[in-house]
Amino acid sequence: MRPGRAPPRVITVTIERYRRDFEARRGPLWDWAARHVPAVYEPDAPARVRALRTDGADTLLCAIVTLLSCMDLTRGFLARPPAPGEQRWHRRSVRELFGFAFGAPVPGRLSPRRLERALRALGAIGAIASHQVRLKGPAGYQSQPALRFVTDKLFRLAGTAGLLAQERREAYQRAAAARSGASAARRIETIRLDPAQPGSSMLNPTRADPPAGRARAGPRPAADLLGSILPPRRSR
């Protein structure tokens, strides 16, 4: 979502349903999460799985709200659209997502590892898909912010998958209309600035003097018109 804009209705409705069930510790979303969401605390020990605790539920809710608020509606991409002068989308890092969810880290009490555990749990249930990116530089390969996508799993659990499909379809239509309008505007600008383009004379009329010996075009007198239409009269 772009800053300063109201979130799409599907995002607002989905967040409200998760918040209601998780804060009340009851409801279909809470019951499902308490039974199925694993809390994997060590990345190198995936077999260590335990039930969802209260503090883990609060962290999971903050992570869900952050992911839904930061995702691109059309693809679920966790990134910010290009700013003016930029070419690429800005991928959201874990530290950046942590700042949106919890604020500044607190040494010894609150660190980005808390969000990392929630992201691993959401990845285990298929709510997000991650693809690690590494680029080769002068010092060797360096890790970059991963490509993360929010799947439709969170929306299907909340019963808002149909609303998501509708709003995505409308967003695609708006984007296609905007691209078409921009292409037409560029075409008109090209014709206006380039006299060699077909049709440019229509947008850039010239007021040149007529060639010598030829009168300037204008309305013909009625007598001349009648003379060109009617046959000449015979003399008696």
GUVODREN-992369 format. One line per 10 residues: for each residue x, y, z of N, C-alpha, C. Coordinates in steps of 0.02 Angstrom, whole numbers, plus 50000, padded with zeros to 5 digits. Last residue first. Layout:
% GUVODREN-992369
X:Y:Z:X:Y:Z:X:Y:Z ~ ...
% end
This chain:
% GUVODREN-992369
48506:51697:46086:48452:51697:46038:48469:51740:45978 ~ 48631:51592:46159:48611:51660:46136:48558:51654:46083 ~ 48607:51480:46289:48617:51492:46218:48594:51562:46199 ~ 48696:51473:46445:48636:51490:46408:48654:51503:46334 ~ 48791:51333:46506:48787:51402:46481:48725:51413:46440 ~ 48723:51231:46640:48752:51237:46572:48746:51310:46549 ~ 48770:51245:46812:48721:51252:46760:48754:51257:46691 ~ 48897:51236:46882:48847:51182:46884:48799:51185:46825 ~ 48974:51345:46870:49007:51280:46862:48958:51222:46860 ~ 48884:51446:46893:48912:51440:46827:48946:51373:46816
48859:51429:47029:48805:51415:46982:48833:51407:46911 ~ 48986:51468:47078:48961:51401:47089:48906:51382:47040 ~ 48991:51600:47036:49040:51553:47010:49017:51481:47020 ~ 48884:51653:47111:48881:51654:47038:48930:51605:47008 ~ 48928:51640:47244:48872:51599:47221:48868:51597:47145 ~ 49107:51632:47264:49044:51669:47255:48990:51623:47227 ~ 49183:51519:47381:49174:51542:47311:49109:51581:47307 ~ 49283:51545:47526:49217:51529:47497:49210:51558:47427 ~ 49456:51503:47495:49402:51537:47531:49336:51520:47499 ~ 49632:51502:47477:49569:51465:47477:49518:51502:47519
49712:51631:47389:49702:51597:47453:49633:51563:47452 ~ 49757:51600:47219:49723:51639:47270:49717:51597:47333 ~ 49910:51588:47144:49853:51550:47168:49821:51589:47225 ~ 50020:51661:47111:49973:51647:47058:49913:51608:47080 ~ 50129:51582:47224:50114:51639:47181:50067:51618:47125 ~ 50054:51484:47357:50102:51496:47302:50079:51554:47258 ~ 50003:51560:47514:49991:51517:47455:50041:51532:47401 ~ 50102:51562:47663:50068:51598:47610:50057:51552:47551 ~ 50065:51455:47804:50109:51478:47750:50069:51515:47697 ~ 50035:51412:47938:49999:51467:47904:50045:51496:47851
50014:51246:47992:50058:51300:47970:50016:51351:47931 ~ 49966:51154:48136:49948:51184:48071:49996:51241:48055 ~ 49995:51032:48221:50038:51089:48210:50022:51121:48144 ~ 49901:50934:48217:49913:50964:48281:49958:51026:48276 ~ 49900:50902:48084:49836:50916:48115:49845:50952:48181 ~ 50028:50870:48056:50002:50933:48028:49935:50951:48058 ~ 50044:50744:48111:50071:50801:48148:50045:50867:48121 ~ 50004:50636:48039:49952:50672:48076:49978:50732:48114 ~ 50153:50546:48060:50089:50554:48025:50038:50589:48069 ~ 50299:50641:48104:50250:50590:48121:50185:50601:48082
50377:50750:48078:50379:50695:48030:50328:50640:48044 ~ 50368:50838:48183:50328:50852:48123:50328:50795:48073 ~ 50354:50800:48346:50390:50775:48288:50348:50789:48225 ~ 50271:50848:48445:50339:50873:48443:50377:50853:48380 ~ 50149:50785:48424:50150:50858:48431:50221:50885:48422 ~ 50183:50651:48425:50157:50681:48364:50161:50758:48366 ~ 50222:50638:48560:50270:50626:48506:50247:50657:48441 ~ 50102:50666:48625:50159:50711:48635:50211:50702:48581 ~ 50027:50558:48584:50005:50626:48565:50063:50674:48572 ~ 50099:50455:48645:50091:50457:48573:50072:50526:48549
50085:50484:48780:50152:50487:48750:50148:50491:48674 ~ 49947:50464:48792:49975:50531:48805:50044:50537:48775 ~ 49938:50328:48766:49906:50375:48721:49934:50445:48730 ~ 50008:50280:48878:50033:50266:48811:50003:50314:48760 ~ 49925:50322:48982:49993:50349:48978:50022:50338:48909 ~ 49809:50248:48955:49807:50320:48953:49876:50351:48947 ~ 49860:50118:48975:49833:50137:48910:49831:50213:48902 ~ 49895:50123:49110:49947:50112:49060:49923:50133:48991 ~ 49767:50143:49166:49819:50194:49175:49875:50186:49124 ~ 49704:50024:49129:49678:50088:49104:49730:50143:49110
49781:49934:49203:49780:49930:49130:49755:49994:49099 ~ 49752:49976:49335:49821:49980:49310:49823:49978:49234 ~ 49615:49947:49339:49638:50016:49347:49709:50024:49320 ~ 49621:49807:49324:49586:49848:49274:49608:49921:49279 ~ 49690:49770:49440:49719:49756:49374:49687:49799:49320 ~ 49594:49810:49535:49660:49843:49534:49695:49831:49467 ~ 49489:49723:49506:49479:49795:49497:49546:49832:49494 ~ 49552:49603:49543:49528:49612:49474:49518:49687:49460 ~ 49573:49627:49678:49630:49618:49634:49609:49629:49562 ~ 49442:49631:49723:49482:49692:49726:49545:49686:49684
49404:49496:49699:49368:49552:49668:49410:49615:49667 ~ 49493:49423:49778:49492:49413:49705:49458:49471:49670 ~ 49456:49470:49906:49523:49482:49880:49525:49475:49804 ~ 49327:49420:49916:49336:49493:49914:49405:49511:49888 ~ 49360:49283:49922:49319:49309:49867:49326:49385:49860 ~ 49433:49276:50041:49467:49261:49977:49427:49287:49918 ~ 49391:49291:50170:49391:49351:50128:49425:49339:50061 ~ 49399:49198:50273:49338:49201:50233:49334:49262:50188 ~ 49516:49179:50341:49471:49232:50366:49407:49237:50327 ~ 49575:49080:50263:49557:49065:50332:49508:49116:50361
49595:49152:50145:49548:49095:50145:49527:49076:50216 ~ 49689:49245:50190:49624:49269:50168:49573:49211:50167 ~ 49799:49165:50217:49771:49206:50271:49701:49231:50253 ~ 49821:49111:50087:49802:49068:50143:49770:49108:50200 ~ 49867:49177:49977:49797:49188:49994:49774:49146:50053 ~ 50032:49236:50030:49986:49195:49990:49914:49211:50011 ~ 50146:49361:50018:50091:49338:50059:50043:49299:50015 ~ 50315:49340:49981:50248:49349:49955:50198:49322:50006 ~ 50480:49400:49971:50427:49371:50012:50359:49389:49983 ~ 50642:49387:49936:50579:49398:49901:50524:49362:49941
50754:49456:50060:50723:49401:50023:50660:49425:49987 ~ 50887:49570:50045:50820:49556:50070:50783:49505:50027 ~ 51040:49476:50012:50996:49533:50001:50928:49518:50034 ~ 51204:49424:50049:51132:49413:50054:51095:49479:50047 ~ 51337:49409:49934:51308:49445:49991:51232:49435:49990 ~ 51486:49333:49878:51413:49334:49879:51387:49367:49943 ~ 51628:49445:49867:51595:49380:49864:51520:49387:49865 ~ 51670:49574:49863:51691:49534:49922:51659:49465:49922 ~ 51610:49624:49747:51684:49620:49751:51708:49576:49808 ~ 51466:49512:49736:51499:49576:49734:51574:49569:49738
51324:49426:49692:51396:49423:49695:51426:49492:49687 ~ 51180:49408:49795:51213:49440:49738:51289:49437:49748 ~ 51042:49313:49839:51113:49326:49852:51144:49353:49788 ~ 50887:49288:49913:50922:49321:49857:50994:49334:49880 ~ 50761:49167:49949:50821:49203:49968:50858:49229:49907 ~ 50594:49178:49956:50647:49158:49910:50709:49200:49926 ~ 50443:49126:50036:50506:49164:50037:50556:49134:49989 ~ 50273:49146:50063:50324:49111:50024:50386:49155:50020 ~ 50152:49125:50193:50199:49167:50156:50247:49121:50119 ~ 50069:49023:50234:50041:49090:50230:50086:49139:50194
50106:48891:50258:50093:48912:50189:50064:48981:50182 ~ 50144:48855:50382:50074:48841:50365:50056:48865:50295 ~ 50276:48896:50382:50262:48825:50391:50190:48807:50373 ~ 50268:49034:50374:50292:48997:50316:50276:48923:50320 ~ 50227:49060:50502:50180:49074:50448:50203:49040:50383 ~ 50344:49021:50570:50281:48987:50583:50231:48998:50527 ~ 50435:49112:50518:50445:49041:50506:50380:49002:50518 ~ 50379:49230:50568:50381:49220:50496:50393:49146:50479 ~ 50400:49211:50705:50331:49215:50679:50330:49203:50604 ~ 50539:49214:50708:50504:49153:50729:50432:49152:50703
50561:49346:50666:50586:49291:50625:50551:49226:50643 ~ 50511:49420:50772:50474:49420:50709:50496:49363:50664 ~ 50611:49388:50865:50541:49373:50880:50500:49371:50816 ~ 50727:49438:50811:50718:49366:50812:50646:49347:50828 ~ 50732:49576:50828:50701:49550:50767:50692:49475:50765 ~ 50690:49592:51006:50737:49592:50950:50702:49566:50887 ~ 50675:49635:51168:50637:49635:51105:50686:49642:51047 ~ 50767:49616:51274:50696:49604:51283:50658:49596:51218 ~ 50900:49643:51246:50885:49594:51298:50812:49578:51307 ~ 50862:49802:51185:50914:49752:51198:50895:49707:51257
50728:49825:51085:50747:49836:51154:50799:49783:51173 ~ 50701:49905:50925:50720:49847:50967:50739:49870:51037 ~ 50557:50008:50890:50630:50001:50897:50646:49940:50941 ~ 50412:49922:50829:50449:49983:50843:50524:49968:50849 ~ 50338:49811:50791:50352:49821:50862:50388:49886:50879 ~ 50305:49818:50652:50266:49778:50698:50275:49798:50771 ~ 50396:49903:50587:50324:49915:50578:50283:49878:50631 ~ 50515:49841:50629:50501:49909:50650:50427:49927:50642 ~ 50503:49718:50563:50503:49720:50636:50487:49790:50662 ~ 50518:49759:50431:50453:49733:50453:50448:49733:50529
50654:49793:50440:50605:49844:50423:50535:49822:50444 ~ 50711:49671:50470:50718:49726:50518:50667:49782:50503 ~ 50679:49600:50355:50651:49579:50419:50656:49635:50470 ~ 50641:49714:50218:50684:49669:50256:50650:49650:50321 ~ 50549:49732:50073:50548:49743:50145:50592:49691:50179 ~ 50614:49797:49922:50594:49739:49961:50599:49753:50036 ~ 50558:49916:49817:50601:49909:49877:50575:49851:49919 ~ 50562:49897:49640:50525:49896:49703:50574:49886:49760 ~ 50660:50004:49532:50641:49940:49561:50599:49949:49624 ~ 50687:50136:49495:50666:50088:49444:50637:50025:49474
50659:50306:49550:50682:50238:49560:50654:50192:49506 ~ 50598:50427:49526:50669:50422:49510:50698:50352:49521 ~ 50482:50408:49655:50502:50447:49597:50578:50445:49586 ~ 50489:50234:49712:50481:50306:49724:50501:50344:49660 ~ 50407:50082:49677:50464:50127:49664:50445:50200:49678 ~ 50317:50012:49819:50323:50031:49748:50381:50079:49738 ~ 50388:49897:49935:50361:49964:49923:50369:49981:49849 ~ 50339:49728:49974:50385:49778:49948:50349:49844:49941 ~ 50290:49583:49967:50308:49624:50024:50361:49674:50003 ~ 50160:49543:49858:50231:49556:49864:50244:49603:49923
50033:49514:49821:50053:49493:49888:50126:49506:49902 ~ 49988:49563:49700:50030:49503:49699:50045:49475:49768 ~ 49899:49669:49724:49890:49629:49664:49930:49563:49666 ~ 49937:49732:49846:49873:49698:49840:49870:49650:49781 ~ 50086:49709:49931:50056:49737:49871:49992:49697:49856 ~ 50093:49721:50111:50093:49683:50048:50063:49724:49991 ~ 50083:49784:50233:50140:49801:50190:50138:49767:50122 ~ 49971:49734:50298:49975:49806:50287:50029:49825:50237 ~ 49998:49598:50309:49940:49620:50270:49943:49694:50253 ~ 50111:49604:50392:50116:49576:50324:50058:49600:50281
50058:49661:50510:50111:49695:50473:50116:49670:50402 ~ 49963:49566:50549:49941:49634:50534:49994:49670:50493 ~ 50050:49456:50572:49997:49452:50521:49974:49522:50500 ~ 50130:49505:50677:50160:49487:50613:50108:49485:50558 ~ 50035:49521:50778:50072:49580:50754:50104:49565:50686 ~ 49998:49385:50792:49949:49434:50770:49983:49497:50743 ~ 50118:49331:50840:50091:49308:50776:50040:49358:50749 ~ 50130:49394:50963:50180:49406:50912:50153:49387:50843 ~ 50017:49338:51026:50022:49411:51017:50073:49428:50962 ~ 50055:49203:51024:49995:49224:50988:49995:49300:50976
50166:49202:51107:50175:49186:51037:50115:49207:50995 ~ 50103:49229:51227:50149:49279:51200:50163:49266:51127 ~ 50026:49108:51236:49994:49173:51234:50039:49227:51205 ~ 50082:48978:51121:50074:49009:51187:50043:49078:51179 ~ 50048:48837:51027:50049:48910:51026:50036:48938:51096 ~ 50156:48694:51055:50091:48727:51047:50099:48803:51051 ~ 50307:48660:50961:50267:48661:51021:50202:48697:51008 ~ 50444:48576:50889:50380:48609:50878:50340:48605:50942 ~ 50585:48536:50826:50564:48563:50891:50501:48605:50881 ~ 50625:48505:50702:50583:48456:50735:50557:48482:50802
50714:48600:50654:50644:48606:50633:50598:48556:50668 ~ 50840:48669:50700:50805:48614:50733:50731:48616:50716 ~ 50894:48781:50648:50928:48719:50632:50897:48659:50667 ~ 50814:48885:50696:50811:48869:50624:50845:48804:50606 ~ 50718:48867:50839:50786:48863:50814:50784:48845:50740 ~ 50582:48873:50864:50625:48924:50894:50697:48922:50868 ~ 50429:48863:50797:50496:48836:50787:50546:48888:50810 ~ 50278:48833:50829:50324:48884:50854:50394:48854:50852 ~ 50148:48804:50709:50205:48781:50749:50247:48840:50771 ~ 49976:48809:50707:50036:48851:50697:50093:48825:50740
49866:48726:50738:49907:48712:50679:49971:48753:50674 ~ 49793:48762:50853:49803:48691:50837:49857:48680:50784 ~ 49789:48899:50856:49813:48864:50916:49827:48790:50902 ~ 49731:48926:50730:49801:48944:50743:49828:48906:50803 ~ 49599:48880:50751:49641:48850:50699:49714:48864:50713 ~ 49556:48963:50856:49557:48890:50865:49602:48857:50813 ~ 49566:49090:50794:49607:49073:50852:49612:48998:50862 ~ 49470:49076:50694:49539:49090:50677:49587:49073:50734 ~ 49348:49048:50766:49377:48999:50719:49450:49013:50701 ~ 49361:49089:50943:49338:49101:50875:49374:49054:50827
49470:49163:51065:49418:49116:51045:49393:49136:50976 ~ 49544:49268:51113:49568:49199:51124:49513:49148:51111 ~ 49519:49398:51086:49470:49364:51128:49492:49294:51147 ~ 49626:49426:51002:49620:49462:51065:49571:49428:51113 ~ 49599:49339:50895:49660:49330:50934:49656:49367:51001 ~ 49474:49384:50844:49481:49317:50871:49542:49309:50915 ~ 49502:49521:50810:49446:49503:50853:49455:49434:50885 ~ 49611:49511:50722:49618:49547:50785:49563:49527:50834 ~ 49555:49442:50613:49609:49412:50652:49616:49446:50720 ~ 49458:49538:50574:49438:49470:50594:49492:49435:50633
49536:49650:50542:49488:49654:50596:49466:49585:50620 ~ 49608:49603:50431:49643:49621:50493:49595:49622:50552 ~ 49501:49589:50338:49540:49531:50359:49577:49545:50425 ~ 49455:49722:50324:49410:49670:50349:49449:49610:50375 ~ 49571:49786:50272:49540:49808:50334:49496:49754:50364 ~ 49590:49714:50153:49642:49715:50204:49612:49734:50271 ~ 49474:49742:50082:49488:49673:50099:49542:49669:50154 ~ 49483:49881:50061:49432:49855:50107:49448:49783:50128 ~ 49650:49948:50063:49593:49918:50029:49545:49886:50080 ~ 49692:50090:50167:49702:50021:50144:49641:49995:50107
49712:50257:50106:49675:50210:50148:49685:50139:50122 ~ 49874:50329:50089:49812:50304:50060:49777:50257:50108 ~ 49994:50359:50148:49945:50413:50142:49879:50391:50113 ~ 50096:50251:50052:50084:50290:50111:50035:50346:50098 ~ 50022:50112:49964:50059:50174:49962:50044:50215:50025 ~ 50042:49940:50000:50000:50000:50000:50044:50063:50000
% end
